[in-house]
Amino acid sequence: MNAQIAHRLMSFSEYLHYDDGTENRYELIDGELARMPPPTVRHLLIADYLQDLFKEEIKRLQLPWKTFREAGVRTSFQRSRYMDVCVVTLEQVVALMERPAIYETAPLLAVEIVSQESIKRDYRYKRSEYAVAEIPEYWIVDPLQEKMSVLHLEEGLYELTEYTGEQILLSSLFPELQISVQAILHLTPNR
């Protein structure tokens, strides 16, 4: 569960420069800080695997994109969310080169990995916020239910396709990618 930090309302600009002297990460929710709990090892393995997968595909296709873990995205006036993995354009990277990694323009792809504490946040809140922010593709990786959801933005709303087991994901951003839910969810430390 996110711990809401009791402070006066914070502007987005103040949030970009906030530092409480710890390694805690915070999202901005309607001007209030919400501390993000640390991820599990499974969460880290999945994020690392997907980032490597995206890097390989970007390199293979020679696309002008980059992939990052734990970058943020501004989803409204006083709201910012951290994405587990994202894909952005080189122009977006250059624009933030010396600034905090919180994008004010929509990434091409956002990925969230569900944990017990993030179910409602990933399926409900981030889904609606990412649609408003116009993120074209949103993946929800759910190790708890052993499924993945790929959402494509169509006329301001996400169209959902769910995948399980050995089903191959269909991505509009990476149409040649051949990866199953099983391969993503059943990672081991030596893979």
Secondary structure, 3 states (H helix, E strand, C coil): CCEECCCCCCCHHHHHCCCCCCCCEEEEECCEEEEECCCCHHHHHHHHHHHHHHHHHHHHHCCCEEEEECCEEEEECCEEEECCEEEEEHHHHHHCCCCCCEECCCCCEEEEECCCCCHHHHHHHHHHHHHHCCCCEEEEEECCCCEEEEEEEECCEEEEEEEECCCECCCCCCCCCCCEHHHHHCCCCCC
